[in-house]
Each structure stands twice: as structure tokens, then as C-alpha cells.
Amino acid sequence: MNYNDTLLSPLPINFQSDDSSPVWLNKADNAWQLTATTMVAMQSVPGLVILYGSMVKKKWAVNSAFMALYAFAAVLLCWVLWAHNMSFGIRLTPFVGRPGFAMTPNILHQFAGYYVPKADYVYFQFVFAAITVILLAGSLLGRMNFYAWMLFVPMWLTLSYSVGAFSIWASAGFLEKYIIDYAGGFVIHLSSGIAGFIAAYWVGPRQSHDRQHFPPNNIIHMLGGAGFLWLGWTGFNGGSPFAANEIASLAILNTHVCTATSLLVWVSLDMIVYKKSSVIGAVQGMITGLVCITPGAGIVEPWAAILMGASSGSIPWYTMMVLHKRSPFFQSVDDTLGVFHTHAVAGVLGGLLSGFFAKSNLLRMMYRNDHYGPGLLYCIFEGNPRKGLKQMGYQILGALFIIVWNVVATSLICIFISKIVDLRMKEEDLDIGDDAVHGEEAYAIWGDGERTSAYRRHIRIPSICRWQK
């Protein structure tokens, strides 16, 4: 076989085979998978660590960043000890797999017909699980007892995330053959948005002053964290096919096209309604675009990704900027960063639009079977709308399952933890913030990011800052 023959070969080619590079291993797929997974990991650390630490009031910067960092570490240990097998292992019930240690001797064996080791899959699914818990934390910033958070992370991973992942993604899950969820619109984003909102209800609100005056302490750093999140999504959606193939390329392009569209639509609505372009609004629009395209990134055409971006930049904008302010239901729950809108609303939207725009040949290329019907739009063109409506019904069923399970499981977890430790910090700790909770502060400078009336009257600056005059 000459070199030109290898370019046409459908099988993985290794010019040199040894124990560390078996014949089934495709080095290109393996290299891309490890790269993509690391990009997703960097969305959490340092991405969301920076985003959370800078998007909140200065007195909560350390606590918010640390909640993300702790969750990343805790999820990894839980994942390899029992949660990976609960999410993707041998079936225990239709909802969850049998708990077990993931790092067994077969960790380097070929994974399920792909040309990468099982270790790649364990690592990739870990970073998905970790970012789900960290996204959930965005609803709880600024008041949750850190000790309660330490208990909440492993419990929620075990009792909530594992159930959703197994039911929809695992080959033995009871919804796996019905639900289109390319990279986690339901499993990751809808679950984090719903669980965050429910947990926020049980934890209780921030102090009234914090709730009314919660300026970001560093908008430039916030944009840096948002940048890690956006560019890291290349690995999020591009790594889901577990191969460096055409679906990965399409998923990456669709991801960025949808996100850019969503951001521009959100900023445009801000300018039309509020007469100003908000940087925080741009970040929210970016996030809703990333979330919306996730369940369909590799199975819809680019023109559909643009329409999905227009939807994700407008519908969550309306729920957050208009409906949230008018509804007593939303006002009664203190969702610090609006995770319900950016992840639950956008996640449901993306899941439904994926069921509408999914293209049959892309579905076959991605899933290697005919379990999933084409989207409703293509079924209408084919003269068989009933088949498309059936798929849309499955999508709605998947969304309802994730919603109901997370409402119940998250509530039970919060109630259980509240019997052990207070979910909310003490009032005196809430007055002080990071220094009371961790004995550390983010910045050794004066002020809390607010333009107070005393500041406008040229309050005397402490001596440590006089050199800045």
C-alpha cells in the first residue's frame, strides 16, 4: 500500500503499531478529541471562574470564583469513582446506570466502535458534567453557604445529572432512541437552568441591597471569561462526534454563526428598547446563542443556525428583560445571573428547533442509524408532516422529563442538606462577603464598584489609594 492509498482508506492508519498505538487507534481523531475536551475544560477553568468572579459585586468575587473551581474538582473525583458509570454504564434502571469505578484496566480499550480509547470518552463526559454544575451555580451566587455547596455538588451530580445523561444519551436509556440532543441542550443546559432556579428558591434571595445594586466588579475580565466560554464551545460541539469528520466541522461553523447572530440580535433589541448597547447584554446574548445551537449543532444546516441565533437572541431577551420584570413568579426567586433564561429557556428553544430543522442525512452521519426522524420542516416538504410532529412530540417529552426530574430531585437535595447545614449564609456574613466567608478579598483597593452619593461628593480617599489621585 502506497501513501496515496492511505489517503483513501476508510480505516484508521498507523504507520507504526506498538502497545501504546494499536491498529484501531486513529491518531487524528484521538488528538482532536483530547484537544476538544481540553477546550471544554477551559470553559469552566478558567472561563467561568473568571466570568463569575468578575460579573458579581466585588465583595462576592472570591466566593463566586471559588464555587466554580471547587465544583470542577469535586465533579472529577465523583465522576471517575461512580458517576460516569451511572451516566453511561450498565443499565440499573431505565433512568440510571449501575454505579462503578470508571478507571478500570479497559480504560485504554477502543470505545464503542470509535477510533479513540475509552479514556477520551470518560474525560469528555466529565467536562460536560462539570460545566453543568458550574452553570447551575450562577443562580446561587452572592448568598449560598459554601459548606452547603460542597454537599450539593456531589449529590446533584449523582441524583440529577446522571439520570438525565443516562436517560437521553446512554445506549440503554429509555429516551435515547427518541430524543435529538446533539451535545446537551436538554441534558446540560435545561437541567442547569431548572435546577439553578429551584435551588435559588430553596436557598433564598440575596440581601435586598445586593439584589438591587449588583454591579460587575470588572467588565473587562468578564469579557475575558466570556471569550473562554465562546471559543471553548468549539470543543463542546466540535468534539461530540468523537471524530475529526464533516459533522465536527459543520458543528463548529454552526456554533459560531448562531452565537454571533444571537449576540447581535440581543444588542440590537437593547439599543431599540433601552437606547444603549449593554456589554452585559451582549454576553447574555452570546450565551443564549451557544446554548440554543448545542442540541442541533451538527445536524442542522448553517442557514438554520442563523435562524436559531435570531430566536435565541430575541425570545430569551424577552423573558429576561420584559417578562421577568413583570411576573411575580420570576420576582419571587432570586436567580443571580438569570441562568433560567440563558440556559433553561434557550435550552428548550434549541431542543425544539433542532426537532424542527434536523436534516435526515446529517442525523444518519452523526448517529449511524435511522432512529431519529428528520425535522418537522423536512417532513412537511416530503409530504409526511405526521412523522415530523411525532419527533417534535418526542422533543417536548424529553424537555418535560428533564424539567420534572430536576424540580423534584433538586428540591429533595436542598431539603436534605438544609437538615445538616444552613443553605444560606448568616446575615453578618452576607454583610461582609468574601472576607467573612474565606478570609480573603479579590482586590486590595477601596470601593465596591458602586458610584455612591458620598463618592460623588468627593469623599476622602483612604491613604492606601491616595497615589491614584
VEXPA-824551 format. One line per 10 residues: number of its first residue (from 1); their letters; for each residue x, y, z of C-alpha. Coordinates in steps of 0.02 Angstrom, whole numbers, plus 50000, padded with zeros to 5 digits. Layout:
# residues N
NUM) a) X Y Z; ...
END
This chain:
# residues 469
1) mnyndtllsp) 50000 50000 50000; 50075 50166 49949; 50045 50336 50031; 49909 50386 49907; 49812 50230 49953; 49811 50279 50136; 49725 50444 50097; 49577 50349 50027; 49568 50214 50159; 49410 50215 50268
11) lpinfqsdds) 49506 50130 50409; 49623 50214 50533; 49803 50202 50475; 49954 50189 50589; 50122 50187 50504; 50195 50108 50659; 50098 49997 50779; 50151 49959 50957; 50070 49932 51126; 50037 50118 51150
21) spvwlnkadn) 49970 50141 50973; 49860 49992 50925; 49798 49967 50748; 49622 50028 50787; 49681 50197 50854; 49658 50345 50738; 49787 50470 50795; 49699 50617 50712; 49533 50578 50798; 49622 50550 50963
31) awqltattmv) 49720 50712 50952; 49564 50811 50907; 49462 50731 51046; 49590 50772 51180; 49606 50949 51112; 49417 50974 51106; 49397 50907 51282; 49529 51023 51350; 49442 51169 51265; 49281 51122 51356
41) amqsvpglvi) 49376 51106 51520; 49445 51282 51494; 49267 51346 51478; 49250 51305 51663; 49429 51333 51722; 49475 51471 51695; 49324 51528 51590; 49178 51526 51712; 49296 51555 51859; 49342 51722 51780
51) lygsmvkkkw) 49166 51760 51719; 49084 51729 51887; 49224 51813 51985; 49208 51972 51882; 49021 51977 51843; 48970 51992 52025; 48989 52128 52154; 49167 52147 52219; 49128 52078 52391; 49075 51913 52311
61) avnsafmaly) 49213 51893 52182; 49317 51764 52277; 49168 51662 52335; 49090 51655 52161; 49252 51604 52075; 49288 51475 52209; 49117 51395 52191; 49161 51359 52010; 49336 51296 52048; 49277 51182 52189
71) afaavllcwv) 49139 51108 52081; 49261 51065 51941; 49374 50968 52061; 49233 50883 52155; 49143 50826 51998; 49302 50747 51928; 49327 50637 52080; 49144 50588 52090; 49140 50557 51902; 49279 50427 51898
81) lwahnmsfgi) 49225 50344 52062; 49042 50314 52021; 48951 50446 51917; 49019 50404 51744; 48952 50227 51754; 48788 50292 51823; 48775 50404 51669; 48842 50287 51534; 48870 50115 51610; 48772 49954 51627
91) rltpfvgrpg) 48586 49983 51649; 48522 49976 51828; 48351 50052 51790; 48280 50136 51634; 48338 50301 51711; 48513 50267 51775; 48662 50152 51761; 48748 50047 51893; 48875 50147 51998; 49054 50091 51973
101) famtpnilhq) 49235 50141 51956; 49272 50207 51782; 49460 50191 51782; 49468 50003 51758; 49602 49913 51654; 49492 49929 51498; 49504 50119 51506; 49628 50111 51360; 49522 49992 51255; 49433 50050 51098
111) fagyyvpkad) 49274 50147 51137; 49111 50084 51062; 49162 50072 50880; 49254 50239 50877; 49440 50252 50844; 49485 50326 51014; 49514 50250 51187; 49377 50243 51317; 49483 50364 51421; 49439 50500 51296
121) yvyfqfvfaa) 49255 50470 51324; 49268 50471 51513; 49366 50634 51507; 49250 50717 51382; 49092 50672 51476; 49172 50732 51638; 49197 50908 51573; 49016 50909 51515; 48958 50858 51688; 49071 50984 51773
131) itvillagsl) 49014 51133 51671; 48832 51086 51703; 48854 51101 51891; 48954 51262 51872; 48820 51339 51761; 48692 51296 51893; 48796 51393 52020; 48762 51554 51926; 48588 51557 52003; 48656 51546 52181
141) lgrmnfyawm) 48797 51672 52185; 48803 51800 52323; 48722 51706 52467; 48736 51515 52466; 48829 51440 52613; 48990 51368 52541; 48978 51214 52653; 48804 51181 52583; 48875 51199 52408; 49009 51071 52449
151) lfvpmwltls) 48873 50946 52489; 48759 50998 52347; 48884 50967 52205; 48910 50778 52226; 48728 50748 52273; 48658 50840 52123; 48783 50758 52005; 48732 50586 52070; 48543 50606 52085; 48503 50728 51946
161) ysvgafsiwa) 48634 50746 51809; 48671 50559 51798; 48487 50521 51774; 48465 50646 51634; 48625 50593 51546; 48584 50406 51555; 48402 50426 51504; 48438 50530 51347; 48617 50487 51297; 48662 50313 51359
171) sagflekyii) 48626 50170 51238; 48517 50087 51371; 48424 50247 51419; 48236 50242 51394; 48234 50403 51289; 48396 50377 51193; 48312 50315 51033; 48188 50458 51027; 48265 50623 51081; 48378 50728 50971
181) dyaggfvihl) 48504 50811 51087; 48667 50827 50993; 48775 50899 51134; 48667 50938 51284; 48528 51064 51256; 48420 50960 51373; 48546 50858 51472; 48660 51005 51512; 48576 51172 51487; 48394 51140 51526
191) ssgiagfiaa) 48442 51041 51680; 48562 51175 51743; 48434 51313 51713; 48292 51223 51800; 48398 51157 51943; 48478 51327 51970; 48307 51411 51979; 48238 51281 52100; 48393 51286 52209; 48384 51476 52212
201) ywvgprqshd) 48207 51461 52279; 48261 51347 52421; 48420 51445 52464; 48326 51609 52469; 48371 51780 52399; 48523 51890 52419; 48513 52038 52536; 48394 52168 52467; 48535 52293 52442; 48638 52167 52344
211) rqhfppnnii) 48488 52119 52240; 48456 52299 52192; 48638 52351 52171; 48746 52212 52100; 48869 52292 51977; 49006 52187 51896; 49172 52220 51980; 49272 52203 51818; 49186 52209 51650; 49348 52184 51552
221) hmlggagflw) 49385 52023 51646; 49204 51973 51621; 49231 51986 51434; 49388 51881 51450; 49291 51743 51538; 49154 51756 51407; 49287 51736 51273; 49346 51573 51350; 49165 51516 51352; 49131 51560 51170
231) lgwtgfnggs) 49291 51493 51093; 49287 51341 51207; 49120 51294 51130; 49219 51244 50977; 49268 51090 51076; 49098 51075 51158; 49004 51046 50995; 49152 51000 50884; 49204 50858 51000; 49033 50774 51012
241) pfaaneiasl) 49051 50664 50856; 49210 50587 50930; 49296 50602 50763; 49381 50736 50660; 49248 50722 50525; 49122 50825 50425; 48995 50832 50566; 49127 50908 50681; 49166 51041 50551; 48983 51083 50524
251) ailnthvcta) 48950 51089 50711; 49091 51213 50740; 49035 51327 50599; 48853 51321 50655; 48904 51357 50835; 48991 51519 50793; 48865 51578 50664; 48720 51552 50784; 48813 51636 50928; 48862 51789 50827
261) tsllvwvsld) 48683 51809 50765; 48611 51792 50940; 48732 51919 51013; 48691 52047 50877; 48504 52023 50894; 48513 52043 51084; 48618 52201 51071; 48501 52270 50938; 48350 52244 51050; 48441 52330 51194
271) mivykkssvi) 48477 52479 51082; 48299 52488 51015; 48213 52473 51185; 48339 52548 51307; 48436 52662 51188; 48603 52589 51245; 48709 52441 51195; 48744 52341 51352; 48905 52241 51367; 48821 52126 51494
281) gavqgmitgl) 48678 52106 51372; 48800 52058 51235; 48871 51922 51347; 48696 51858 51386; 48654 51854 51200; 48815 51761 51166; 48772 51631 51297; 48594 51604 51234; 48661 51578 51058; 48787 51449 51118
291) vcitpgagiv) 48653 51359 51217; 48522 51360 51080; 48634 51284 50946; 48703 51148 51060; 48564 51017 51036; 48572 51036 50847; 48746 51097 50803; 48797 50950 50693; 48627 50905 50622; 48559 51069 50551
301) epwaailmga) 48611 51173 50401; 48702 51340 50426; 48551 51440 50369; 48451 51355 50507; 48587 51401 50632; 48562 51584 50585; 48375 51570 50617; 48409 51483 50782; 48526 51627 50829; 48392 51754 50789
311) ssgsipwytm) 48271 51658 50900; 48395 51639 51043; 48438 51823 51038; 48256 51877 51049; 48149 51752 51146; 48264 51737 51299; 48289 51926 51288; 48102 51947 51307; 48087 51825 51452; 48234 51905 51544
321) mvlhkrspff) 48213 52090 51505; 48022 52103 51497; 47931 51952 51567; 48049 51932 51716; 48017 52111 51773; 47828 52095 51757; 47799 51921 51827; 47780 51896 52016; 47834 51716 51986; 48006 51766 51925
331) qsvddtlgvf) 48022 51908 52050; 47993 51786 52194; 48152 51688 52153; 48324 51771 52154; 48413 51695 52004; 48575 51794 52018; 48639 51783 51839; 48475 51739 51755; 48525 51559 51720; 48343 51511 51697
341) hthavagvlg) 48331 51625 51546; 48502 51596 51470; 48502 51407 51491; 48328 51338 51527; 48234 51448 51403; 48372 51441 51272; 48396 51255 51301; 48212 51214 51272; 48211 51330 51121; 48362 51244 51046
351) gllsgffaks) 48292 51071 51078; 48127 51112 50993; 48211 51200 50846; 48328 51051 50824; 48174 50941 50808; 48110 51063 50677; 48268 51090 50573; 48361 50923 50590; 48412 50853 50420; 48399 50665 50390
361) nllrmmyrnd) 48569 50637 50307; 48657 50732 50446; 48565 50630 50577; 48624 50469 50494; 48803 50533 50483; 48803 50580 50667; 48710 50435 50746; 48744 50297 50617; 48563 50237 50625; 48386 50287 50573
371) hygpgllyci) 48312 50302 50748; 48279 50487 50731; 48157 50557 50606; 48204 50712 50507; 48145 50878 50573; 47967 50936 50550; 48017 51058 50414; 48088 50921 50301; 47942 50806 50339; 47824 50942 50277
381) fegnprkglk) 47925 50957 50116; 47917 50767 50097; 47729 50768 50120; 47736 50674 50287; 47708 50804 50422; 47644 50673 50544; 47818 50599 50559; 47892 50770 50597; 47758 50806 50726; 47799 50641 50808
391) qmgyqilgal) 47982 50695 50825; 47927 50863 50895; 47821 50769 51020; 47973 50669 51075; 48071 50831 51096; 47934 50902 51207; 47931 50739 51306; 48119 50749 51333; 48106 50929 51394; 47965 50887 51514
401) fiivwnvvat) 48060 50739 51585; 48214 50845 51621; 48109 50984 51697; 48007 50872 51812; 48154 50767 51867; 48260 50920 51909; 48120 51005 52004; 48093 50851 52112; 48275 50796 52134; 48343 50971 52166
411) slicifiski) 48207 51007 52293; 48239 50846 52388; 48427 50878 52388; 48406 51055 52455; 48284 50998 52589; 48403 50860 52643; 48554 50975 52651; 48455 51104 52750; 48437 50975 52888; 48627 50966 52901
421) vdlrmkeedl) 48685 51145 52869; 48603 51310 52826; 48582 51334 52639; 48601 51523 52655; 48743 51615 52739; 48716 51708 52902; 48663 51889 52887; 48825 51953 52963; 48924 51856 52832; 48813 51923 52694
431) digddavhge) 48852 52100 52754; 49040 52073 52732; 49057 51947 52591; 49220 51860 52542; 49320 51914 52693; 49193 51836 52812; 49173 51676 52711; 49352 51642 52655; 49459 51770 52746; 49515 51837 52576
441) eayaiwgdge) 49468 51980 52461; 49484 51996 52273; 49560 52171 52267; 49662 52272 52392; 49576 52433 52340; 49438 52542 52405; 49259 52537 52347; 49133 52409 52290; 49104 52458 52111; 48960 52574 52152
451) rtsayrrhir) 48951 52761 52118; 48879 52815 52285; 48822 52990 52327; 48965 53004 52452; 49089 52964 52313; 49013 53098 52203; 49038 53222 52345; 49225 53182 52338; 49233 53076 52493; 49406 53070 52571
461) ipsicrwqk) 49506 52928 52490; 49598 52810 52610; 49787 52837 52615; 49821 52671 52529; 49738 52739 52371; 49794 52922 52376; 49927 52892 52246; 49788 52862 52120; 49726 53042 52135
END
